[in-house]
């Protein structure tokens, strides 16, 4: 038998609001406000906390990057 060459599946890391605030350089209150207004990166409610998929943050950043000049 040969070993599988398919890459091992790993879950997309869930980041805390503290992680995202540091990454984006924004206060946590700004992230909470964006979430309540339906703006900013997509968040997941886990119990009473917000979590963010790393891929959603990266996608949001790509979507909000100024075009090259």
N, CA, C and O atoms as a MOPAC input file, in Angstrom:
PM7 MOZYME 1SCF
protein

 N      0.83700 1    -1.18500 1     0.00000 1
 C      0.00000 1     0.00000 1     0.00000 1
 C      0.87700 1     1.24300 1     0.00000 1
 O      1.95700 1     1.25100 1     0.59100 1
 N      0.41600 1     2.27000 1    -0.65300 1
 C      1.17300 1     3.51900 1    -0.68400 1
 C      0.50900 1     4.54900 1     0.22200 1
 O     -0.70400 1     4.53700 1     0.43100 1
 N      1.31400 1     5.41000 1     0.73400 1
 C      0.80600 1     6.47700 1     1.60100 1
 C      0.05600 1     7.49300 1     0.75300 1
 O      0.42000 1     7.74800 1    -0.39500 1
 N     -0.96900 1     8.05800 1     1.31200 1
 C     -1.74800 1     9.07200 1     0.61200 1
 C     -0.89700 1    10.33100 1     0.40700 1
 O     -0.17800 1    10.76300 1     1.30800 1
 N     -0.99200 1    10.89800 1    -0.77300 1
 C     -0.24100 1    12.12300 1    -1.05000 1
 C     -1.10200 1    13.36900 1    -0.87700 1
 O     -0.62300 1    14.49000 1    -1.04200 1
 N     -2.37800 1    13.16700 1    -0.54200 1
 C     -3.26000 1    14.31500 1    -0.34100 1
 C     -2.85100 1    15.04500 1     0.93300 1
 O     -2.52900 1    14.41200 1     1.93800 1
 N     -2.86200 1    16.37700 1     0.89400 1
 C     -2.50400 1    17.12400 1     2.11400 1
 C     -3.51700 1    16.85000 1     3.21500 1
 O     -4.70300 1    16.64900 1     2.95100 1
 N     -3.03700 1    16.84600 1     4.43800 1
 C     -3.90600 1    16.63400 1     5.59200 1
 C     -4.80200 1    17.84500 1     5.77600 1
 O     -4.33000 1    18.98100 1     5.74100 1
 N     -6.10400 1    17.60800 1     5.97500 1
 C     -7.05200 1    18.71000 1     6.18000 1
 C     -6.84400 1    19.28200 1     7.57500 1
 O     -6.71000 1    18.54800 1     8.55400 1
 N     -6.82200 1    20.58900 1     7.64100 1
 C     -6.73300 1    21.28700 1     8.92700 1
 C     -7.80300 1    22.36200 1     8.95800 1
 O     -8.04800 1    23.02300 1     7.94800 1
 N     -8.44400 1    22.54600 1    10.10400 1
 C     -9.48900 1    23.57800 1    10.18400 1
 C     -8.88600 1    24.97500 1    10.06200 1
 O     -7.73700 1    25.21500 1    10.43100 1
 N     -9.69700 1    25.88400 1     9.53400 1
 C     -9.30700 1    27.28700 1     9.45400 1
 C     -9.29400 1    27.83200 1    10.87500 1
 O    -10.29900 1    27.72800 1    11.57800 1
 N     -8.17200 1    28.41400 1    11.31700 1
 C     -8.10900 1    28.89400 1    12.70700 1
 C     -9.18200 1    29.94400 1    13.00300 1
 O     -9.45100 1    30.81900 1    12.18000 1
 N     -9.78300 1    29.84600 1    14.17700 1
 C    -10.72500 1    30.85900 1    14.64700 1
 C     -9.96600 1    31.82700 1    15.54000 1
 O     -9.33000 1    31.42900 1    16.51600 1
 N    -10.04600 1    33.08400 1    15.19300 1
 C     -9.33800 1    34.12200 1    15.92900 1
 C    -10.28600 1    34.82100 1    16.88200 1
 O    -11.47600 1    34.96200 1    16.59700 1
 N     -9.76000 1    35.25700 1    18.01000 1
 C    -10.55400 1    36.03100 1    18.95600 1
 C    -10.64300 1    37.48000 1    18.47400 1
 O     -9.91200 1    37.89600 1    17.57600 1
 N    -11.53400 1    38.22200 1    19.07700 1
 C    -11.65700 1    39.63600 1    18.73400 1
 C    -10.37300 1    40.38100 1    19.11300 1
 O    -10.00300 1    41.35100 1    18.45200 1
 N     -9.70100 1    39.93800 1    20.16000 1
 C     -8.41300 1    40.54400 1    20.53700 1
 C     -7.37100 1    40.31700 1    19.43600 1
 O     -6.62800 1    41.23000 1    19.07500 1
 N     -7.32800 1    39.08300 1    18.90500 1
 C     -6.39600 1    38.77200 1    17.81600 1
 C     -6.63400 1    39.68100 1    16.61300 1
 O     -5.69500 1    40.24000 1    16.04600 1
 N     -7.90200 1    39.81800 1    16.23200 1
 C     -8.25000 1    40.60200 1    15.04000 1
 C     -7.99300 1    42.08500 1    15.27800 1
 O     -7.52400 1    42.78200 1    14.37800 1
 N     -8.29000 1    42.57100 1    16.46900 1
 C     -8.04500 1    43.98500 1    16.78800 1
 C     -6.55800 1    44.31300 1    16.64900 1
 O     -6.19700 1    45.35700 1    16.10500 1
 N     -5.70500 1    43.42600 1    17.13800 1
 C     -4.25900 1    43.64300 1    17.01600 1
 C     -3.85000 1    43.58600 1    15.55000 1
 O     -3.09800 1    44.43800 1    15.07800 1
 N     -4.35000 1    42.57100 1    14.82200 1
 C     -3.98800 1    42.39700 1    13.41500 1
 C     -4.36500 1    43.62500 1    12.59200 1
 O     -3.57400 1    44.10600 1    11.78100 1
 N     -5.58700 1    44.13000 1    12.80900 1
 C     -6.06700 1    45.26400 1    12.01300 1
 C     -5.67700 1    46.61300 1    12.59800 1
 O     -5.84000 1    47.64200 1    11.94200 1
 N     -5.16700 1    46.62000 1    13.81600 1
 C     -4.80300 1    47.88100 1    14.45300 1
 C     -6.01400 1    48.73500 1    14.77800 1
 O     -5.96000 1    49.96200 1    14.69100 1
 N     -7.10300 1    48.08600 1    15.14900 1
 C     -8.34600 1    48.78000 1    15.48500 1
 C     -8.76500 1    48.41000 1    16.90500 1
 O     -8.47900 1    47.30300 1    17.36100 1
 N     -9.43100 1    49.31100 1    17.60400 1
 C     -9.93700 1    48.96500 1    18.93300 1
 C    -11.02200 1    47.88700 1    18.84300 1
 O    -11.73000 1    47.78900 1    17.84100 1
 N    -11.13900 1    47.08900 1    19.89300 1
 C    -12.18700 1    46.06600 1    19.92200 1
 C    -13.57000 1    46.68600 1    19.74900 1
 O    -14.43700 1    46.10300 1    19.09900 1
 N    -13.77700 1    47.87100 1    20.33100 1
 C    -15.09300 1    48.51600 1    20.20500 1
 C    -15.45300 1    48.78900 1    18.75000 1
 O    -16.62500 1    48.72400 1    18.37800 1
 N    -14.45900 1    49.09400 1    17.92700 1
 C    -14.71900 1    49.30200 1    16.50100 1
 C    -15.19300 1    48.00400 1    15.86200 1
 O    -16.13400 1    48.01000 1    15.06800 1
 N    -14.55200 1    46.89600 1    16.20100 1
 C    -14.97400 1    45.60800 1    15.64600 1
 C    -16.38500 1    45.24600 1    16.09800 1
 O    -17.18500 1    44.75100 1    15.30400 1
 N    -16.69200 1    45.49200 1    17.37200 1
 C    -18.05700 1    45.24100 1    17.84900 1
 C    -19.06600 1    46.11400 1    17.10700 1
 O    -20.14000 1    45.64100 1    16.73600 1
 N    -18.72700 1    47.37800 1    16.88900 1
 C    -19.63000 1    48.28900 1    16.16500 1
 C    -19.81700 1    47.82900 1    14.73000 1
 O    -20.94100 1    47.80600 1    14.22800 1
 N    -18.72500 1    47.46000 1    14.06300 1
 C    -18.84200 1    46.94700 1    12.69300 1
 C    -19.75400 1    45.73000 1    12.65300 1
 O    -20.60600 1    45.61200 1    11.77200 1
 N    -19.57400 1    44.83200 1    13.60400 1
 C    -20.38700 1    43.61500 1    13.62100 1
 C    -21.86500 1    43.94200 1    13.80700 1
 O    -22.71500 1    43.36800 1    13.12600 1
 N    -22.17700 1    44.85500 1    14.72000 1
 C    -23.58500 1    45.19800 1    14.97600 1
 C    -24.22000 1    45.91200 1    13.79200 1
 O    -25.43900 1    45.86800 1    13.62500 1
 N    -23.40700 1    46.57000 1    12.96600 1
 C    -23.91900 1    47.27500 1    11.77500 1
 C    -23.84800 1    46.42900 1    10.50700 1
 O    -24.25600 1    46.87700 1     9.43600 1
 N    -23.33200 1    45.20800 1    10.62700 1
 C    -23.20700 1    44.34800 1     9.45600 1
 C    -22.05900 1    44.74800 1     8.54100 1
 O    -22.07400 1    44.44600 1     7.34800 1
 N    -21.06800 1    45.42800 1     9.10100 1
 C    -19.89000 1    45.84600 1     8.33600 1
 C    -18.68400 1    45.08600 1     8.87200 1
 O    -18.79700 1    44.31200 1     9.82200 1
 N    -17.55400 1    45.30900 1     8.26600 1
 C    -16.33800 1    44.65700 1     8.73000 1
 C    -16.30100 1    43.19900 1     8.33400 1
 O    -17.17900 1    42.71600 1     7.61900 1
 N    -15.28600 1    42.50200 1     8.80000 1
 C    -15.14900 1    41.08800 1     8.46200 1
 C    -16.27600 1    40.25500 1     9.07200 1
 O    -16.81100 1    40.58300 1    10.13100 1
 N    -16.61400 1    39.18700 1     8.38700 1
 C    -17.66000 1    38.28800 1     8.87000 1
 C    -17.19800 1    37.61700 1    10.15400 1
 O    -16.06000 1    37.15500 1    10.24800 1
 N    -18.08200 1    37.56600 1    11.13900 1
 C    -17.76000 1    36.97400 1    12.43900 1
 C    -18.71200 1    35.81400 1    12.71900 1
 O    -19.79400 1    35.72300 1    12.13800 1
 N    -18.29600 1    34.95000 1    13.60300 1
 C    -19.09000 1    33.81000 1    14.04100 1
 C    -19.33600 1    33.97900 1    15.52900 1
 O    -18.40900 1    34.23000 1    16.29900 1
 N    -20.58700 1    33.84000 1    15.92500 1
 C    -20.88300 1    33.91700 1    17.35800 1
 C    -20.73400 1    32.51000 1    17.93500 1
 O    -21.40300 1    31.57000 1    17.50600 1
 N    -19.84600 1    32.38900 1    18.91200 1
 C    -19.63700 1    31.12800 1    19.62600 1
 C    -20.00100 1    31.41200 1    21.06900 1
 O    -19.23100 1    32.02300 1    21.81000 1
 N    -21.17800 1    30.96400 1    21.45500 1
 C    -21.68300 1    31.31900 1    22.78700 1
 C    -21.90700 1    32.81900 1    22.82500 1
 O    -22.66300 1    33.35600 1    22.01500 1
 N    -21.26200 1    33.49300 1    23.75100 1
 C    -21.42100 1    34.95100 1    23.84000 1
 C    -20.17900 1    35.68900 1    23.35300 1
 O    -19.98900 1    36.86300 1    23.67300 1
 N    -19.33600 1    35.01300 1    22.58400 1
 C    -18.13200 1    35.65700 1    22.05800 1
 C    -18.13100 1    35.61600 1    20.53300 1
 O    -18.80100 1    34.78800 1    19.91700 1
 N    -17.37400 1    36.51700 1    19.94900 1
 C    -17.20500 1    36.52800 1    18.49800 1
 C    -15.88700 1    35.85500 1    18.15200 1
 O    -14.88100 1    36.03000 1    18.84000 1
 N    -15.91200 1    35.08900 1    17.08300 1
 C    -14.70200 1    34.48100 1    16.53600 1
 C    -14.67100 1    34.80600 1    15.04900 1
 O    -15.71000 1    35.00400 1    14.42000 1
 N    -13.48400 1    34.85800 1    14.51000 1
 C    -13.29000 1    35.19300 1    13.10100 1
 C    -12.43200 1    34.12300 1    12.44600 1
 O    -11.39900 1    33.73100 1    12.99000 1
 N    -12.85700 1    33.64700 1    11.27700 1
 C    -12.00300 1    32.74700 1    10.50800 1
 C    -10.88700 1    33.56600 1     9.88800 1
 O    -11.12600 1    34.64900 1     9.35400 1
 N     -9.67200 1    33.05300 1     9.96000 1
 C     -8.52200 1    33.74600 1     9.35900 1
 C     -8.79600 1    34.02200 1     7.87700 1
 O     -8.48100 1    35.10100 1     7.37600 1
 N     -9.37100 1    33.06000 1     7.18800 1
 C     -9.63500 1    33.22600 1     5.75300 1
 C    -10.64100 1    34.34400 1     5.49100 1
 O    -10.52900 1    35.04300 1     4.48300 1
 N    -11.62200 1    34.52800 1     6.37900 1
 C    -12.59300 1    35.62400 1     6.21200 1
 C    -11.92300 1    36.97900 1     6.39100 1
 O    -12.24700 1    37.93100 1     5.68000 1
 N    -10.99200 1    37.07100 1     7.33700 1
 C    -10.26100 1    38.32700 1     7.53800 1
 C     -9.42400 1    38.63700 1     6.30700 1
 O     -9.41600 1    39.76800 1     5.82000 1
 N     -8.71800 1    37.62700 1     5.80400 1
 C     -7.88000 1    37.84000 1     4.61900 1
 C     -8.72500 1    38.23500 1     3.40800 1
 O     -8.33300 1    39.11200 1     2.63900 1
 N     -9.87400 1    37.59800 1     3.23700 1
 C    -10.77200 1    37.92900 1     2.12200 1
 C    -11.28800 1    39.36100 1     2.26100 1
 O    -11.33800 1    40.10700 1     1.28300 1
 N    -11.67000 1    39.73800 1     3.48100 1
 C    -12.17600 1    41.09000 1     3.72500 1
 C    -11.09100 1    42.12800 1     3.42100 1
 O    -11.36300 1    43.16900 1     2.82200 1
 N     -9.86100 1    41.82900 1     3.84300 1
 C     -8.75700 1    42.74200 1     3.55000 1
 C     -8.53700 1    42.86800 1     2.04000 1
 O     -8.32800 1    43.96900 1     1.53000 1
 N     -8.58400 1    41.74300 1     1.33400 1
 C     -8.43100 1    41.78000 1    -0.13000 1
 C     -9.53000 1    42.61600 1    -0.77400 1
 O     -9.26900 1    43.39200 1    -1.69300 1
 N    -10.76200 1    42.45600 1    -0.29000 1
 C    -11.89400 1    43.19800 1    -0.85400 1
 C    -11.81500 1    44.69200 1    -0.56300 1
 O    -12.42900 1    45.49200 1    -1.26900 1
 N    -11.06800 1    45.07600 1     0.46400 1
 C    -10.97900 1    46.48100 1     0.85800 1
 C     -9.60000 1    47.09300 1     0.60200 1
 O     -9.25000 1    48.12900 1     1.16600 1
 N     -8.84200 1    46.44200 1    -0.24100 1
 C     -7.53500 1    46.95300 1    -0.61900 1
 C     -7.69600 1    47.90600 1    -1.78300 1
 O     -8.35600 1    47.57700 1    -2.76900 1
 N     -7.10200 1    49.08300 1    -1.68300 1
 C     -7.17100 1    50.04000 1    -2.78700 1
 C     -6.53600 1    49.43900 1    -4.04000 1
 O     -5.52600 1    48.74000 1    -3.95500 1
 N     -7.12700 1    49.71400 1    -5.19500 1
 C     -6.52900 1    49.19500 1    -6.42900 1
 C     -5.16400 1    49.80500 1    -6.67400 1
 O     -4.87000 1    50.91800 1    -6.23900 1
 N     -4.34000 1    49.05000 1    -7.37900 1
 C     -3.01100 1    49.58100 1    -7.72100 1
 C     -3.18100 1    50.76300 1    -8.65200 1
 O     -4.12900 1    50.82400 1    -9.43500 1
 N     -2.26200 1    51.69100 1    -8.56000 1
 C     -2.34000 1    52.87400 1    -9.41700 1
 C     -1.30100 1    52.79600 1   -10.47700 1
 O     -1.19700 1    53.69800 1   -11.30700 1

